[in-house]
């Protein structure tokens, strides 16, 4: 079931639509069928971005005072775990004249502060909530209905899908979030991942975690747990977006940061490269080469470093000639300089650099005190 969204020819990727758009369209279709006593197989929805969607309505169940129907999520060319799932709306008549909105099966519940919803509320974000209520209220107005309605959003597959998302770490349990600020999924965008990282940092701060622990990925998480004996649930995996994570730490007023990472990632910070993805920059060999030269390493070793492919190979070369400790001190000092410059002088920064092959390579003094 595809939406009638035009393809962005510049990107050559097809856009999709959010869970928020699905929920709003399903609610609109359900209330129409409830108030007009008829089946509706297609529904139109104008997204906040101004794009009109024409969506097929699936799995319709009608009774006297309740209608349940679904819209199938289409993520376009974005690799999204929610692609193809059914987002249901259940709308029933109730006494009074209020319209209420809640989440049912597969829609997460908030258990930690720091999110836009209060603890105990369904994880339906602000814009999707506005979209859903607007569509329901507009149908009621057009139908001349001024009675009460109960609207419940359900995503039966959401319970399992949530396990593949950041939600459990954010304190959202039992399902996924109803998301979307524009109603449209922009394919292959990095913004969703960066937003998730930022949100997780904000949740950690809101829940009184005094030290922000950052690590790029699974290697760092394993080192935290197995070598430093730090609970990995306290850490935020920031992927390649170390700069954005540090900026968010400043934004939410963290005063202590611990950055733990594999040398293959963190060495790039020594040159001020804050997005460590290989397509942004590499410079690992150049950084090792420059710091080795400053350490007085002989020419033959420098030439060997220039030919090395991996950071582990560079480390082995330096270890063999007895210069590893000195070079790593220089690299750590440059990493600390650039990270400290990014966050400012009011934040204490601790850094741990390791290799899965060689173990701990360098760390700032007192780095894990009080953790």
Secondary structure, 3 states (H helix, E strand, C coil): CCCCCCCECCCCECCEECHHHHHHHHHHHHHHHHHHCCCCCEEEEECCCCCEEEEEEEEEEECCCEEEEEEECCCCCCCCCCCCCEEEEEEEEECCCCEEEEECCEECEECCCCCCCCCCCECECHHHHHHHHHHHHHHHHHHCCCCEEEEEEECCCHHHHHHHCCHHHHCEECEECECCCCCEECCCCCHHHHHHHHHHHHHHHHCCCCEEEEECCHHHHHHHHHCCCCCHHHEEECCCEHHHHHHHHHHCCCCEEEEEEEHHHHHHHHHCCCECCCCCCCCHHHHHHHHHHHCCCCHHHHHHHHHCCCHHHHHHHHHHCCCHHHHHHHHHHHHHHHHHHHHCCCCEEEEEEEECCCEEEEECCCCCCCC
